[in-house]
Amino acid sequence: MDAQLKRGVLDVCVLAAIRKEDSYGYKIIKDVSPVLKLSESTLYTILKRLEEGKMLEVRTTMHEGRVRKYYHITVKGIQRIDEFKNEWKEIMMIYSFIERE
């Protein structure tokens, strides 16, 4: 798969994992595991990129004596999911064209 396309898919999967409720790294990995394998290092790179893009907000709390970062999706993050859905429809039209040949 093209690296740029894969990057976009991963970003949207992470956003979708936290769309309904704020979440933290380990839980995000666990939640997306049925559809894709995601390492911690890859996840934290994605989370940083999404935060810098204003698609996520981060807050820290203490949990069992350790600092835990919770991620919250922003309006911009929700818009990115919606954009992706529209882009995917276009990709599927192209795929259908290729398949019929």
LODREN-909734 format. One line per field, with one value per atom (N, C-alpha, C, O): x, y, z; atom name. Coordinates in nm, 2 decimals, padded with zeros to 4 digits. Layout:
px <- [X:...]
py <- [Y:...]
pz <- [Z:...]
atom <- [CA:...]
***
This chain:
px <- [00.08:00.00:00.09:00.19:00.05:00.12:00.14:00.04:00.26:00.29:00.20:00.15:00.17:00.08:-00.06:-00.12:-00.11:-00.24:-00.25:-00.35:-00.15:-00.15:-00.15:-00.21:-00.07:-00.06:-00.19:-00.23:-00.26:-00.40:-00.49:-00.57:-00.49:-00.58:-00.55:-00.64:-00.42:-00.38:-00.43:-00.49:-00.41:-00.45:-00.60:-00.65:-00.68:-00.83:-00.87:-00.97:-00.80:-00.84:-00.82:-00.90:-00.71:-00.68:-00.79:-00.84:-00.82:-00.93:-01.06:-01.13:-01.09:-01.22:-01.22:-01.32:-01.10:-01.09:-01.13:-01.17:-01.11:-01.14:-01.25:-01.28:-01.32:-01.44:-01.55:-01.60:-01.58:-01.69:-01.65:-01.73:-01.52:-01.47:-01.32:-01.25:-01.28:-01.13:-01.07:-01.13:-00.94:-00.87:-00.72:-00.68:-00.65:-00.50:-00.44:-00.50:-00.31:-00.23:-00.26:-00.30:-00.25:-00.27:-00.41:-00.43:-00.51:-00.65:-00.67:-00.74:-00.61:-00.62:-00.57:-00.63:-00.45:-00.39:-00.48:-00.51:-00.54:-00.63:-00.76:-00.81:-00.81:-00.93:-00.92:-01.01:-00.80:-00.78:-00.73:-00.73:-00.69:-00.63:-00.71:-00.66:-00.85:-00.92:-00.91:-00.93:-00.87:-00.86:-00.72:-00.69:-00.63:-00.49:-00.39:-00.43:-00.27:-00.16:-00.09:-00.05:-00.08:-00.02:00.07:00.03:00.20:00.30:00.29:00.23:00.34:00.34:00.42:00.37:00.53:00.61:00.53:00.54:00.47:00.39:00.27:00.24:00.20:00.09:00.13:00.06:00.24:00.27:00.32:00.31:00.37:00.41:00.28:00.27:00.18:00.05:-00.02:-00.07:-00.02:-00.08:-00.02:-00.09:00.11:00.19:00.15:00.12:00.14:00.11:-00.04:-00.06:-00.13:-00.27:-00.28:-00.37:-00.21:-00.21:-00.16:-00.21:-00.04:00.01:-00.08:-00.08:-00.16:-00.26:-00.39:-00.49:-00.40:-00.51:-00.64:-00.75:-00.61:-00.72:-00.74:-00.84:-00.64:-00.65:-00.61:-00.53:-00.67:-00.62:-00.57:-00.63:-00.48:-00.42:-00.43:-00.41:-00.47:-00.47:-00.40:-00.40:-00.33:-00.26:-00.33:-00.38:-00.33:-00.39:-00.30:-00.22:-00.31:-00.24:-00.33:-00.45:-00.27:-00.34:-00.25:-00.14:-00.29:-00.21:-00.06:00.03:-00.05:00.08:00.17:00.28:00.11:00.18:00.10:-00.02:00.17:00.11:00.05:00.12:-00.07:-00.13:-00.19:-00.25:-00.16:-00.21:-00.34:-00.35:-00.44:-00.57:-00.59:-00.55:-00.64:-00.65:-00.80:-00.88:-00.83:-00.97:-00.97:-00.89:-01.07:-01.08:-01.15:-01.24:-01.10:-01.15:-01.25:-01.26:-01.31:-01.40:-01.32:-01.37:-01.20:-01.11:-01.09:-01.08:-01.07:-01.05:-01.17:-01.16:-01.29:-01.42:-01.44:-01.48:-01.40:-01.41:-01.32:-01.35:-01.20:-01.10:-01.16:-01.15:-01.23:-01.30:-01.40:-01.41:-01.48:-01.58:-01.52:-01.57:-01.41:-01.34:-01.29:-01.30:-01.24:-01.18:-01.30:-01.27:-01.41:-01.52:-01.56:-01.58:-01.56:-01.59:-01.47:-01.50:-01.35:-01.24:-01.24:-01.21:-01.28:-01.29:-01.39:-01.37:-01.51:-01.61:-01.55:-01.57:-01.47:-01.40:-01.30:-01.29:-01.23:-01.13:-01.21:-01.16:-01.32:-01.40:-01.46:-01.47:-01.49:-01.54:-01.42:-01.44:-01.30:-01.19:-01.16:-01.13:-01.17:-01.15:-01.25:-01.21:-01.37:-01.48:-01.45:-01.47:-01.40:-01.36:-01.25:-01.25:-01.15:-01.03:-01.07:-01.03:-01.16:-01.21:-01.29:-01.28:-01.36:-01.44:-01.36:-01.41:-01.24:-01.15:-01.09:-01.02]
py <- [-00.12:00.00:00.12:00.13:00.22:00.35:00.41:00.41:00.46:00.51:00.62:00.63:00.71:00.83:00.78:00.83:00.69:00.64:00.56:00.58:00.48:00.41:00.50:00.48:00.60:00.70:00.77:00.78:00.80:00.86:00.77:00.81:00.64:00.54:00.52:00.51:00.51:00.50:00.61:00.60:00.73:00.85:00.85:00.87:00.81:00.81:00.70:00.72:00.59:00.48:00.52:00.49:00.59:00.64:00.74:00.73:00.83:00.93:00.86:00.89:00.76:00.68:00.61:00.59:00.56:00.49:00.58:00.53:00.71:00.80:00.89:00.98:00.86:00.95:00.95:01.06:00.83:00.82:00.86:00.91:00.84:00.88:00.90:00.84:00.98:01.00:00.87:00.78:00.86:00.73:00.76:00.87:00.65:00.66:00.55:00.46:00.56:00.48:00.33:00.28:00.27:00.12:00.08:-00.01:00.16:00.13:00.15:00.08:00.26:00.28:00.16:00.12:00.12:00.00:-00.12:-00.19:-00.14:-00.25:-00.24:-00.33:-00.12:-00.09:-00.11:-00.15:-00.07:-00.08:-00.22:-00.25:-00.30:-00.43:-00.53:-00.61:-00.52:-00.61:-00.58:-00.66:-00.45:-00.42:-00.39:-00.40:-00.36:-00.34:-00.35:-00.33:-00.39:-00.41:-00.27:-00.22:-00.22:-00.09:-00.10:-00.13:-00.07:-00.07:00.06:00.16:00.06:00.17:00.29:00.40:00.26:00.37:00.43:00.56:00.35:00.41:00.49:00.60:00.43:00.51:00.64:00.74:00.65:00.78:00.88:01.00:00.83:00.92:00.98:01.10:00.89:00.93:01.03:01.14:01.00:01.09:01.23:01.33:01.23:01.36:01.44:01.56:01.37:01.44:01.49:01.60:01.41:01.46:01.57:01.66:01.57:01.68:01.81:01.91:01.80:01.91:01.97:02.09:01.88:01.92:01.97:01.99:01.98:02.03:01.93:01.98:01.81:01.71:01.64:01.57:01.65:01.60:01.70:01.79:01.68:01.76:01.66:01.54:01.69:01.60:01.66:01.77:01.57:01.61:01.49:01.38:01.53:01.43:01.42:01.51:01.29:01.27:01.16:01.10:01.15:01.05:00.92:00.93:00.81:00.68:00.58:00.55:00.53:00.43:00.48:00.40:00.60:00.66:00.70:00.73:00.68:00.72:00.82:00.83:00.90:01.00:00.93:00.85:00.95:00.90:01.01:01.10:01.00:01.10:01.05:00.94:01.13:01.10:01.19:01.31:01.14:01.20:01.23:01.14:01.35:01.39:01.44:01.53:01.39:01.44:01.58:01.61:01.66:01.79:01.80:01.70:01.91:01.93:01.90:01.84:01.95:01.93:01.78:01.74:01.70:01.56:01.49:01.40:01.53:01.47:01.51:01.42:01.63:01.67:01.58:01.55:01.55:01.47:01.33:01.27:01.27:01.14:01.15:01.07:01.26:01.28:01.30:01.24:01.37:01.39:01.26:01.23:01.18:01.05:00.96:00.89:00.96:00.88:00.92:00.83:01.05:01.10:01.06:01.01:01.07:01.03:00.88:00.84:00.80:00.66:00.62:00.52:00.69:00.66:00.68:00.60:00.78:00.81:00.69:00.64:00.65:00.54:00.41:00.34:00.39:00.27:00.27:00.17:00.39:00.41:00.37:00.30:00.42:00.38:00.23:00.17:00.18:00.03:-00.05:-00.14:-00.01:-00.07:-00.07:-00.16:00.05:00.06:-00.03:-00.10:-00.04:-00.13:-00.28:-00.35:-00.31:-00.45:-00.50:-00.62:-00.41:-00.46:-00.48:-00.54:-00.43:-00.44:-00.58:-00.61]
pz <- [00.00:00.00:00.00:00.07:-00.07:-00.08:00.06:00.14:00.09:00.23:00.27:00.38:00.18:00.21:00.24:00.33:00.16:00.18:00.31:00.39:00.34:00.46:00.58:00.68:00.57:00.68:00.71:00.82:00.60:00.62:00.68:00.76:00.64:00.70:00.85:00.93:00.88:01.02:01.11:01.21:01.05:01.13:01.16:01.27:01.05:01.07:01.16:01.24:01.16:01.25:01.40:01.48:01.42:01.56:01.60:01.71:01.51:01.54:01.57:01.66:01.49:01.51:01.64:01.70:01.68:01.81:01.93:02.03:01.92:02.03:02.00:02.08:01.90:01.86:01.97:02.00:02.02:02.12:02.26:02.34:02.30:02.43:02.43:02.35:02.52:02.54:02.57:02.63:02.53:02.55:02.56:02.55:02.59:02.62:02.53:02.47:02.52:02.42:02.42:02.32:02.53:02.54:02.49:02.42:02.54:02.50:02.35:02.29:02.30:02.15:02.07:01.98:02.11:02.04:02.05:01.95:02.17:02.19:02.11:02.05:02.10:02.03:01.88:01.81:01.82:01.68:01.64:01.52:01.73:01.70:01.62:01.54:01.63:01.54:01.39:01.30:01.36:01.21:01.17:01.05:01.26:01.21:01.33:01.45:01.29:01.39:01.40:01.30:01.53:01.55:01.67:01.78:01.64:01.75:01.83:01.79:01.95:02.04:01.97:01.97:01.91:01.85:01.74:01.72:01.66:01.55:01.60:01.55:01.70:01.76:01.81:01.78:01.89:01.95:01.84:01.86:01.73:01.62:01.56:01.53:01.54:01.49:01.59:01.54:01.71:01.81:01.81:01.82:01.81:01.80:01.68:01.69:01.56:01.44:01.45:01.40:01.50:01.51:01.61:01.59:01.71:01.81:01.75:01.76:01.67:01.61:01.50:01.47:01.44:01.34:01.40:01.33:01.53:01.60:01.59:01.60:01.56:01.55:01.68:01.70:01.78:01.91:02.01:01.98:02.13:02.25:02.35:02.35:02.43:02.53:02.67:02.69:02.76:02.90:02.98:02.94:03.08:03.16:03.30:03.36:03.35:03.48:03.55:03.48:03.68:03.75:03.75:03.78:03.72:03.73:03.79:03.73:03.91:03.98:04.00:03.98:04.03:04.06:03.94:03.95:03.82:03.70:03.62:03.63:03.54:03.45:03.33:03.27:03.30:03.18:03.09:03.14:02.97:02.87:02.81:02.76:02.82:02.75:02.63:02.63:02.53:02.40:02.37:02.39:02.33:02.30:02.16:02.12:02.08:01.94:01.94:02.02:01.85:01.83:01.71:01.64:01.69:01.58:01.45:01.36:01.44:01.33:01.30:01.19:01.41:01.40:01.34:01.26:01.39:01.34:01.20:01.12:01.16:01.02:00.93:00.82:00.99:00.91:00.88:00.78:00.98:00.96:00.85:00.76:00.85:00.75:00.61:00.51:00.60:00.48:00.42:00.31:00.51:00.48:00.42:00.32:00.48:00.43:00.29:00.20:00.26:00.12:00.03:-00.09:00.07:-00.01:-00.04:-00.15:00.06:00.04:-00.06:-00.14:-00.07:-00.17:-00.31:-00.40:-00.33:-00.45:-00.49:-00.60:-00.39:-00.40:-00.44:-00.53:-00.38:-00.41:-00.56:-00.62:-00.60:-00.74:-00.84:-00.94:-00.81:-00.89:-00.88:-00.99:-00.76:-00.75:-00.83:-00.90:-00.83:-00.91:-01.06:-01.13:-01.10:-01.24:-01.28:-01.38:-01.19:-01.22:-01.22:-01.30:-01.13:-01.12:-01.24:-01.27:-01.30:-01.41:-01.54:-01.64:-01.54:-01.66:-01.67:-01.76]
atom <- [N:CA:C:O:N:CA:C:O:N:CA:C:O:N:CA:C:O:N:CA:C:O:N:CA:C:O:N:CA:C:O:N:CA:C:O:N:CA:C:O:N:CA:C:O:N:CA:C:O:N:CA:C:O:N:CA:C:O:N:CA:C:O:N:CA:C:O:N:CA:C:O:N:CA:C:O:N:CA:C:O:N:CA:C:O:N:CA:C:O:N:CA:C:O:N:CA:C:O:N:CA:C:O:N:CA:C:O:N:CA:C:O:N:CA:C:O:N:CA:C:O:N:CA:C:O:N:CA:C:O:N:CA:C:O:N:CA:C:O:N:CA:C:O:N:CA:C:O:N:CA:C:O:N:CA:C:O:N:CA:C:O:N:CA:C:O:N:CA:C:O:N:CA:C:O:N:CA:C:O:N:CA:C:O:N:CA:C:O:N:CA:C:O:N:CA:C:O:N:CA:C:O:N:CA:C:O:N:CA:C:O:N:CA:C:O:N:CA:C:O:N:CA:C:O:N:CA:C:O:N:CA:C:O:N:CA:C:O:N:CA:C:O:N:CA:C:O:N:CA:C:O:N:CA:C:O:N:CA:C:O:N:CA:C:O:N:CA:C:O:N:CA:C:O:N:CA:C:O:N:CA:C:O:N:CA:C:O:N:CA:C:O:N:CA:C:O:N:CA:C:O:N:CA:C:O:N:CA:C:O:N:CA:C:O:N:CA:C:O:N:CA:C:O:N:CA:C:O:N:CA:C:O:N:CA:C:O:N:CA:C:O:N:CA:C:O:N:CA:C:O:N:CA:C:O:N:CA:C:O:N:CA:C:O:N:CA:C:O:N:CA:C:O:N:CA:C:O:N:CA:C:O:N:CA:C:O:N:CA:C:O:N:CA:C:O:N:CA:C:O:N:CA:C:O:N:CA:C:O:N:CA:C:O:N:CA:C:O:N:CA:C:O:N:CA:C:O:N:CA:C:O:N:CA:C:O:N:CA:C:O:N:CA:C:O:N:CA:C:O:N:CA:C:O]
***
